[in-house]
Amino acid sequence: MNWNAEKELDEYIPLVRLVVTQMKKRLSDKADESELFSFGMTGLWDAGLKFNPGQGVKFETYAVQRIRGEILDGLRQTDHVSRTLRTKEKKIRKAVEELEQVYLRRPTTSEVSTHLGMSKAEYEQTQMQLSFINQDSLNEPLDQEEASPVKQIEDTNTLRQDEWLETKERKKALASFIDALPEREKLTLALVYYENLTLTDVSVVLGVHKSRASQLHQQALKRLRKQMEQQGFEW
């Protein structure tokens, strides 16, 4: 598929606006919507140039990934960060540390969510969102100071060295398992947990019935739970 006619490009502009709207909800106020739209249009154009219908994936499904990816790349280059999620991540780390002092063991998901005043579902959604962010940053080089466990230990908002390593390994494992999911399941999780789409919206993007979108969502979570537990990580 290629964009030989402006008319073809215009047909998918609403898809770019949908992705931008959903991502804007999670970004700081400094993230300019017109800038996000510009990044998204670049992603749409790139999708049109690279799309291969022989792979058995709908263009809309492929385009959402490219639009989202281009926006994320643009945000990294302009130094926008999802402050809300990072703040939540620090609070979770602090809660885990405090509860370990109380229980003398690693706290369960329920214990941490209760301590934070969050529902278990909200806590798990936050963890999933963080997993997608960390998945995106796994291949990004860090400078030595940022990558050093010593630096992490010195930060009062981070975990002790053994906890930091365990958390890092858990994130790495989850990101790896997410990346290995079937394409439609991976996209479903990205749309739900990264872009905060409802299953109704996901069904529209994927071009399937809402019940099918729900099935893809549950299948993906079931796979991840099984793989994480097999590796000895709490789900």
C-alpha positions as CSV (number, residue, x, y, z in Angstrom):
1,M,0.0,0.0,0.0
2,N,1.3,3.5,-0.7
3,W,0.0,7.0,-0.5
4,N,-0.3,8.0,-4.2
5,A,-3.4,10.0,-3.5
6,E,-4.0,12.5,-0.7
7,K,-7.5,11.1,-0.5
8,E,-6.1,7.8,0.8
9,L,-4.2,9.5,3.6
10,D,-7.1,11.6,4.7
11,E,-9.2,8.4,5.2
12,Y,-7.0,7.4,8.2
13,I,-6.5,10.8,9.8
14,P,-9.3,10.0,12.4
15,L,-7.2,7.0,13.4
16,V,-4.2,9.3,14.1
17,R,-6.5,11.6,16.2
18,L,-7.8,8.7,18.2
19,V,-4.3,7.6,19.1
20,V,-3.2,11.1,19.9
21,T,-6.3,11.7,22.1
22,Q,-5.7,8.6,24.1
23,M,-2.0,9.2,24.6
24,K,-2.5,12.9,25.5
25,K,-4.5,11.8,28.6
26,R,-1.3,10.2,30.0
27,L,1.2,12.9,29.2
28,S,2.2,16.1,30.9
29,D,0.6,19.4,30.0
30,K,3.7,20.3,28.2
31,A,2.9,17.7,25.5
32,D,1.5,19.8,22.7
33,E,-1.4,18.0,20.9
34,S,-0.5,19.5,17.5
35,E,3.0,18.2,18.0
36,L,1.7,14.7,18.9
37,F,-0.5,14.8,15.8
38,S,2.5,15.7,13.6
39,F,4.4,12.8,15.0
40,G,1.4,10.6,14.5
41,M,1.0,11.6,10.8
42,T,4.7,10.7,10.3
43,G,3.9,7.3,11.7
44,L,0.8,7.0,9.4
45,W,2.9,7.9,6.3
46,D,5.6,5.4,7.3
47,A,2.9,2.7,7.8
48,G,1.6,3.4,4.3
49,L,5.1,2.9,2.8
50,K,6.0,-0.2,4.8
51,F,2.7,-2.1,5.0
52,N,2.6,-5.6,3.6
53,P,-0.9,-7.0,3.1
54,G,0.6,-10.4,2.6
55,Q,1.3,-10.7,6.4
56,G,-2.4,-11.1,7.1
57,V,-2.8,-8.0,9.3
58,K,-5.3,-5.2,8.7
59,F,-3.7,-1.9,7.7
60,E,-5.5,-0.2,10.6
61,T,-3.9,-2.6,13.1
62,Y,-0.4,-2.1,11.6
63,A,-0.9,1.7,11.4
64,V,-1.8,2.1,15.1
65,Q,1.5,0.5,16.0
66,R,3.5,2.8,13.7
67,I,1.6,5.9,14.8
68,R,2.1,5.1,18.5
69,G,5.8,4.2,17.9
70,E,6.5,7.5,16.0
71,I,4.8,9.5,18.8
72,L,6.9,7.8,21.4
73,D,10.1,8.4,19.4
74,G,9.1,12.0,19.0
75,L,8.4,12.4,22.7
76,R,11.8,10.9,23.7
77,Q,13.6,13.3,21.3
78,T,11.7,16.3,22.8
79,D,12.2,15.0,26.4
80,H,8.6,14.6,27.4
81,V,8.0,12.0,30.2
82,S,4.9,10.4,31.6
83,R,5.3,12.1,35.0
84,T,2.1,10.6,36.4
85,L,3.2,7.0,35.8
86,R,6.7,7.6,37.0
87,T,5.4,9.2,40.2
88,K,3.2,6.1,40.7
89,E,6.2,3.9,40.1
90,K,8.2,5.7,42.9
91,K,5.2,5.4,45.3
92,I,5.0,1.6,44.6
93,R,8.7,1.2,45.2
94,K,8.4,3.1,48.5
95,A,5.4,1.1,49.5
96,V,7.1,-2.2,48.8
97,E,10.1,-1.1,50.9
98,E,7.9,0.0,53.8
99,L,5.9,-3.2,53.8
100,E,9.1,-5.4,53.7
101,Q,10.2,-3.7,56.9
102,V,6.8,-4.7,58.5
103,Y,6.4,-8.2,57.1
104,L,10.1,-9.1,56.8
105,R,9.3,-10.5,53.3
106,R,8.3,-9.3,49.9
107,P,4.7,-8.0,50.1
108,T,1.9,-9.4,47.9
109,T,0.1,-7.5,45.2
110,S,-2.9,-7.1,47.5
111,E,-0.9,-5.8,50.4
112,V,0.8,-3.2,48.2
113,S,-2.4,-2.0,46.6
114,T,-4.1,-1.8,49.9
115,H,-1.2,0.2,51.4
116,L,-1.4,2.6,48.5
117,G,-5.2,2.9,48.8
118,M,-5.6,1.5,45.3
119,S,-7.9,-1.3,44.1
120,K,-6.0,-4.4,43.0
121,A,-7.3,-3.9,39.4
122,E,-5.9,-0.3,39.4
123,Y,-2.6,-1.5,40.8
124,E,-2.3,-4.2,38.2
125,Q,-3.2,-1.8,35.4
126,T,-0.4,0.6,36.6
127,Q,2.1,-2.3,36.6
128,M,1.1,-3.2,33.1
129,Q,1.4,0.4,31.9
130,L,4.8,0.6,33.5
131,S,5.8,-2.6,31.7
132,F,5.0,-1.1,28.3
133,I,7.0,2.0,29.1
134,N,9.9,-0.1,30.4
135,Q,9.6,-2.4,27.3
136,D,10.0,0.7,25.1
137,S,13.1,1.7,27.0
138,L,14.8,-1.7,27.3
139,N,17.0,-1.0,24.3
140,E,17.8,2.6,25.2
141,P,21.3,3.1,26.4
142,L,21.7,4.6,29.9
143,D,24.7,6.5,31.1
144,Q,26.8,4.7,33.7
145,E,25.5,6.7,36.6
146,E,21.9,6.0,35.8
147,A,22.6,2.3,35.2
148,S,24.6,1.7,38.3
149,P,22.9,-0.2,41.2
150,V,24.9,2.0,43.6
151,K,23.2,5.1,42.2
152,Q,19.8,3.4,42.7
153,I,20.6,2.4,46.3
154,E,21.6,6.0,47.1
155,D,18.3,7.3,46.0
156,T,15.9,7.3,49.0
157,N,13.0,6.6,46.7
158,T,14.4,3.4,45.3
159,L,14.8,-0.1,46.5
160,R,17.8,-1.8,48.2
161,Q,20.2,-3.5,45.8
162,D,18.6,-7.0,46.0
163,E,15.1,-5.6,45.6
164,W,16.2,-3.3,42.8
165,L,17.7,-6.3,40.9
166,E,14.6,-8.4,41.5
167,T,12.3,-5.6,40.2
168,K,14.6,-5.0,37.2
169,E,14.5,-8.7,36.4
170,R,10.7,-8.8,36.8
171,K,10.2,-5.9,34.4
172,K,12.6,-7.3,31.9
173,A,10.9,-10.7,32.0
174,L,7.4,-9.2,31.6
175,A,8.5,-7.0,28.8
176,S,10.1,-10.0,27.0
177,F,6.9,-12.0,27.4
178,I,4.8,-9.2,26.1
179,D,7.0,-8.8,23.1
180,A,6.7,-12.5,22.4
181,L,2.8,-12.5,22.4
182,P,0.9,-13.0,19.2
183,E,0.7,-9.7,17.4
184,R,-3.0,-9.1,17.9
185,E,-2.8,-9.9,21.6
186,K,0.2,-7.6,22.0
187,L,-1.6,-4.8,20.2
188,T,-4.7,-5.3,22.4
189,L,-2.6,-4.9,25.6
190,A,-0.9,-1.9,24.2
191,L,-4.2,-0.2,23.3
192,V,-5.8,-1.1,26.7
193,Y,-2.9,-0.4,29.1
194,Y,-0.7,2.1,27.2
195,E,-3.3,4.1,25.3
196,N,-6.1,3.6,27.8
197,L,-8.6,2.6,25.2
198,T,-11.8,0.8,26.2
199,L,-12.4,-2.7,24.8
200,T,-15.1,-1.1,22.6
201,D,-12.5,1.3,21.1
202,V,-10.1,-1.6,20.7
203,S,-12.7,-3.6,18.8
204,V,-13.1,-0.6,16.4
205,V,-9.3,-0.4,15.8
206,L,-9.0,-4.1,15.3
207,G,-12.1,-4.4,13.2
208,V,-13.6,-7.1,15.4
209,H,-16.6,-7.5,17.7
210,K,-16.2,-6.3,21.3
211,S,-16.4,-9.9,22.6
212,R,-13.5,-10.8,20.4
213,A,-11.4,-7.9,21.7
214,S,-12.3,-9.0,25.3
215,Q,-11.2,-12.6,24.4
216,L,-7.8,-11.4,23.0
217,H,-7.3,-9.3,26.2
218,Q,-8.0,-12.3,28.5
219,Q,-5.9,-14.6,26.4
220,A,-2.9,-12.3,26.6
221,L,-3.2,-11.9,30.3
222,K,-3.6,-15.6,30.8
223,R,-0.4,-16.2,28.8
224,L,1.6,-13.6,30.7
225,R,0.4,-14.9,34.1
226,K,1.4,-18.4,33.3
227,Q,4.8,-17.4,32.0
228,M,5.6,-15.1,34.9
229,E,4.5,-17.7,37.5
230,Q,6.6,-20.4,35.7
231,Q,9.6,-18.1,36.1
232,G,8.9,-17.6,39.8
233,F,7.6,-14.1,39.5
234,E,4.4,-13.0,41.4
235,W,1.7,-11.9,39.0
